[in-house]
Amino acid sequence: MCPADRNRDTTVRSCSMAKQVVPDKLWIIIDPLLPPAPPKLKGGRPRVPHREALAGIIYVLKSGIPWAMLPKGLGFGSGVTCWRRLRDWQKAGVWLRLHRALLDELGKAGLIDWSRASLDSASVSAKRGEQEPVPIL
């Protein structure tokens, strides 16, 4: 568990739980894909770091709990905060770029043999009556 406290320079501490959910090797790939945090012109509460918000998103999606039930004691911020970050990142196209980046990393590591890959309708929708190949993202 990670307490929701702040260190001397008023930034939110990195939570060890977030590092368990989003390991360092994965975070190195994800961090550059995320948009910068908007400036806080009026001050206010420090923003939940991207890594903690991502860990909260993953926690909710894996566990299936409602956003409002995300325990604040885990250090991920509130469920509403995580949901808003998910929404904003979707609008910014983060998930598509992340998917491509992770597939590239798996290919570089030799964990994916693209010569034996296949697609199904869950990956690429089949267009009824379409005669031309559907482009793969």
C-alpha positions in Angstrom: 0.0 0.0 0.0 1.1 3.5 -0.7 0.0 6.4 1.6 -1.3 9.5 -0.2 1.3 11.8 1.2 3.6 14.4 -0.3 7.3 15.0 0.1 8.9 18.4 0.8 8.8 19.7 -2.8 4.9 19.2 -2.9 5.0 16.6 -5.6 3.2 13.3 -5.1 5.5 10.5 -4.2 5.8 7.5 -6.6 3.9 4.6 -5.3 5.5 1.2 -5.0 2.1 -0.4 -5.9 2.1 1.5 -9.2 5.6 0.1 -9.8 4.3 -3.4 -9.3 1.4 -2.9 -11.7 3.5 -0.9 -14.2 7.1 -2.2 -14.0 10.1 0.1 -14.9 10.8 -1.7 -18.2 7.2 -1.2 -19.3 7.1 2.4 -18.0 10.2 3.3 -20.1 8.2 2.4 -23.2 4.9 4.0 -22.1 6.1 7.3 -20.6 7.2 9.0 -23.9 3.8 8.2 -25.5 1.8 10.1 -22.9 0.8 13.7 -23.5 2.4 16.3 -21.1 0.3 17.3 -18.1 -1.6 20.6 -18.8 -0.3 23.5 -16.7 -2.2 24.4 -13.5 -2.8 28.1 -13.9 -4.7 28.5 -10.7 -2.6 26.2 -8.5 -4.5 23.7 -6.4 -3.9 20.0 -5.6 -0.9 18.3 -7.2 -1.8 16.2 -10.2 -1.7 12.4 -9.8 1.4 11.3 -11.8 0.8 9.4 -15.1 2.3 6.2 -13.8 -0.1 6.0 -10.8 -3.1 6.9 -13.0 -2.2 4.2 -15.5 -1.8 1.7 -12.6 -5.2 2.6 -11.4 -6.7 2.2 -14.9 -5.1 -1.2 -15.2 -6.3 -2.2 -11.7 -9.9 -1.3 -12.4 -9.9 -3.0 -15.8 -8.3 -6.2 -14.5 -10.4 -6.4 -11.4 -13.7 -5.3 -13.0 -14.6 -3.1 -10.1 -16.6 0.1 -10.8 -14.5 3.3 -11.1 -16.0 4.8 -8.0 -14.9 1.7 -6.0 -11.2 2.2 -6.7 -9.6 2.3 -3.2 -7.7 5.6 -2.6 -5.4 3.8 -0.2 -3.7 2.1 -3.1 -2.2 5.4 -4.2 -3.7 5.5 -7.7 -5.8 8.6 -7.1 -9.6 8.5 -7.3 -11.5 6.4 -9.7 -12.8 9.5 -11.4 -9.2 10.8 -11.8 -8.2 7.5 -13.5 -11.3 7.4 -15.6 -10.7 11.0 -16.8 -7.1 10.2 -17.7 -8.3 7.1 -19.6 -10.7 9.3 -21.5 -8.1 12.0 -22.3 -5.5 9.5 -23.4 -8.1 7.8 -25.7 -8.9 11.2 -27.3 -5.1 11.8 -27.7 -4.6 8.4 -29.5 -2.3 7.1 -26.7 -3.7 3.5 -26.8 -3.2 3.0 -30.5 0.4 4.3 -30.2 1.0 2.1 -27.1 -0.3 -1.0 -28.8 2.1 -0.4 -31.8 5.0 0.3 -29.5 4.5 -2.8 -27.4 4.2 -5.0 -30.5 7.4 -3.5 -31.8 9.2 -4.2 -28.6 7.9 -7.8 -28.6 9.2 -8.2 -32.2 12.6 -6.7 -31.3 12.9 -9.1 -28.4 12.1 -12.1 -30.7 9.0 -12.9 -28.8 6.8 -12.5 -31.9 7.3 -14.3 -35.2 5.4 -12.1 -37.7 5.8 -14.7 -40.4 3.3 -16.9 -38.5 0.8 -14.2 -37.4 -2.9 -14.3 -38.2 -5.8 -11.9 -37.7 -9.4 -12.4 -36.8 -12.4 -10.2 -36.7 -11.6 -9.1 -33.1 -8.5 -7.4 -34.5 -9.7 -6.2 -37.9 -13.3 -6.0 -38.8 -14.5 -7.8 -41.9 -16.4 -5.5 -44.2 -19.4 -7.2 -45.8 -18.9 -7.5 -49.6 -15.5 -5.8 -49.5 -13.3 -7.1 -52.3 -10.1 -5.2 -51.5 -7.8 -6.1 -48.5 -8.5 -4.1 -45.4 -5.4 -2.1 -44.4 -3.7 -3.2 -41.1 -2.9 -0.4 -38.7 
